[in-house]
Amino acid sequence: MITGELKNKIDQLWEMLWTEGNANPLTNI
């Protein structure tokens, strides 16, 4: 199970990626 804290971090990361117009996290690692 993903903890709430970890999920929040993931949500923030995805929001950053979407804001940059890039939905593929592999290109940002």
MOPAC internal coordinates of N, CA, C and O (Angstrom, degrees):
PM7 1SCF
backbone

  N    0.0000 0     0.00 0     0.00 0    0    0    0
  C    1.4658 1     0.00 0     0.00 0    1    0    0
  C    1.5265 1   110.67 1     0.00 0    2    1    0
  O    1.2310 1   120.68 1   -41.07 1    3    2    1
  N    1.3051 1   116.31 1   138.93 1    3    2    1
  C    1.4594 1   120.84 1   177.18 1    5    3    2
  C    1.5266 1   108.98 1   -84.56 1    6    5    3
  O    1.2310 1   121.21 1   -54.97 1    7    6    5
  N    1.3404 1   115.29 1   125.03 1    7    6    5
  C    1.4603 1   119.07 1  -179.99 1    9    7    6
  C    1.5158 1   110.38 1   -68.77 1   10    9    7
  O    1.2310 1   120.40 1   -21.71 1   11   10    9
  N    1.3237 1   116.84 1   158.29 1   11   10    9
  C    1.4639 1   121.16 1  -179.24 1   13   11   10
  C    1.5144 1   111.26 1   -59.11 1   14   13   11
  O    1.2310 1   120.44 1   139.61 1   15   14   13
  N    1.3505 1   116.77 1   -40.39 1   15   14   13
  C    1.4651 1   120.53 1  -178.49 1   17   15   14
  C    1.5177 1   110.54 1   -63.43 1   18   17   15
  O    1.2310 1   120.47 1   134.49 1   19   18   17
  N    1.3329 1   116.71 1   -45.51 1   19   18   17
  C    1.4664 1   120.44 1  -179.79 1   21   19   18
  C    1.5206 1   110.56 1   -64.85 1   22   21   19
  O    1.2310 1   120.73 1   138.04 1   23   22   21
  N    1.3374 1   116.21 1   -41.96 1   23   22   21
  C    1.4664 1   119.72 1   179.49 1   25   23   22
  C    1.5256 1   110.89 1   -60.91 1   26   25   23
  O    1.2310 1   120.47 1   140.64 1   27   26   25
  N    1.3288 1   116.71 1   -39.36 1   27   26   25
  C    1.4628 1   120.11 1   178.90 1   29   27   26
  C    1.5203 1   110.46 1   -62.18 1   30   29   27
  O    1.2310 1   120.32 1   139.40 1   31   30   29
  N    1.3423 1   117.00 1   -40.60 1   31   30   29
  C    1.4631 1   120.61 1   179.20 1   33   31   30
  C    1.5221 1   110.25 1   -64.66 1   34   33   31
  O    1.2310 1   120.68 1   138.11 1   35   34   33
  N    1.3327 1   116.31 1   -41.89 1   35   34   33
  C    1.4654 1   120.84 1   178.97 1   37   35   34
  C    1.5213 1   110.20 1   -64.15 1   38   37   35
  O    1.2310 1   120.63 1   137.04 1   39   38   37
  N    1.3307 1   116.39 1   -42.96 1   39   38   37
  C    1.4694 1   120.27 1   179.02 1   41   39   38
  C    1.5216 1   110.81 1   -60.48 1   42   41   39
  O    1.2310 1   120.55 1   138.78 1   43   42   41
  N    1.3374 1   116.56 1   -41.22 1   43   42   41
  C    1.4630 1   120.40 1   179.16 1   45   43   42
  C    1.5177 1   109.97 1   -65.06 1   46   45   43
  O    1.2310 1   120.40 1   139.20 1   47   46   45
  N    1.3392 1   116.85 1   -40.80 1   47   46   45
  C    1.4620 1   120.67 1   179.38 1   49   47   46
  C    1.5204 1   110.59 1   -62.43 1   50   49   47
  O    1.2310 1   120.48 1   133.40 1   51   50   49
  N    1.3454 1   116.68 1   -46.60 1   51   50   49
  C    1.4619 1   120.20 1  -179.86 1   53   51   50
  C    1.5205 1   111.38 1   -62.63 1   54   53   51
  O    1.2310 1   120.85 1   142.16 1   55   54   53
  N    1.3502 1   115.97 1   -37.84 1   55   54   53
  C    1.4679 1   119.62 1   179.63 1   57   55   54
  C    1.5243 1   109.70 1   -62.86 1   58   57   55
  O    1.2310 1   120.32 1   139.67 1   59   58   57
  N    1.3364 1   116.99 1   -40.33 1   59   58   57
  C    1.4629 1   120.97 1   177.47 1   61   59   58
  C    1.5241 1   110.36 1   -62.69 1   62   61   59
  O    1.2310 1   120.98 1   135.42 1   63   62   61
  N    1.3375 1   115.74 1   -44.58 1   63   62   61
  C    1.4655 1   119.96 1  -177.88 1   65   63   62
  C    1.5269 1   110.54 1   -63.40 1   66   65   63
  O    1.2310 1   120.42 1   136.64 1   67   66   65
  N    1.3348 1   116.81 1   -43.36 1   67   66   65
  C    1.4643 1   120.42 1  -179.65 1   69   67   66
  C    1.5155 1   110.41 1   -65.48 1   70   69   67
  O    1.2310 1   120.68 1   141.65 1   71   70   69
  N    1.3417 1   116.31 1   -38.35 1   71   70   69
  C    1.4620 1   120.67 1  -179.85 1   73   71   70
  C    1.5227 1   110.03 1   -62.66 1   74   73   71
  O    1.2310 1   120.65 1   145.35 1   75   74   73
  N    1.3176 1   116.35 1   -34.65 1   75   74   73
  C    1.4617 1   121.07 1   179.29 1   77   75   74
  C    1.5222 1   111.21 1   -81.63 1   78   77   75
  O    1.2310 1   120.63 1   177.41 1   79   78   77
  N    1.3246 1   116.41 1    -2.59 1   79   78   77
  C    1.4567 1   120.85 1   178.61 1   81   79   78
  C    1.5175 1   112.36 1    78.19 1   82   81   79
  O    1.2310 1   120.69 1  -157.35 1   83   82   81
  N    1.3419 1   116.29 1    22.65 1   83   82   81
  C    1.4611 1   119.35 1  -178.74 1   85   83   82
  C    1.5199 1   108.86 1  -130.28 1   86   85   83
  O    1.2310 1   120.03 1   -67.27 1   87   86   85
  N    1.3437 1   117.54 1   112.73 1   87   86   85
  C    1.4550 1   121.42 1  -176.72 1   89   87   86
  C    1.5223 1   111.72 1   -94.45 1   90   89   87
  O    1.2310 1   120.26 1  -174.09 1   91   90   89
  N    1.3427 1   117.11 1     5.91 1   91   90   89
  C    1.4600 1   120.38 1  -178.44 1   93   91   90
  C    1.5204 1   110.38 1  -107.53 1   94   93   91
  O    1.2310 1   119.80 1   -76.54 1   95   94   93
  N    1.3462 1   117.99 1   103.46 1   95   94   93
  C    1.4645 1   121.90 1  -176.76 1   97   95   94
  C    1.5164 1   113.33 1   -65.24 1   98   97   95
  O    1.2310 1   119.79 1   154.99 1   99   98   97
  N    1.3262 1   118.01 1   -25.01 1   99   98   97
  C    1.4607 1   120.69 1  -177.82 1  101   99   98
  C    1.5172 1   111.67 1   -61.01 1  102  101   99
  O    1.2310 1   120.14 1   151.29 1  103  102  101
  N    1.3195 1   117.34 1   -28.71 1  103  102  101
  C    1.4616 1   120.18 1  -177.93 1  105  103  102
  C    1.5173 1   111.30 1   -81.34 1  106  105  103
  O    1.2310 1   120.44 1   172.81 1  107  106  105
  N    1.3372 1   116.77 1    -7.19 1  107  106  105
  C    1.4614 1   119.96 1  -177.15 1  109  107  106
  C    1.5223 1   112.70 1  -109.73 1  110  109  107
  O    1.2310 1   120.71 1  -177.34 1  111  110  109
  N    1.3174 1   116.24 1     2.66 1  111  110  109
  C    1.4671 1   119.85 1  -179.09 1  113  111  110
  C    1.5188 1   109.56 1   -78.72 1  114  113  111
  O    1.2310 1   120.10 1   180.00 1  115  114  113

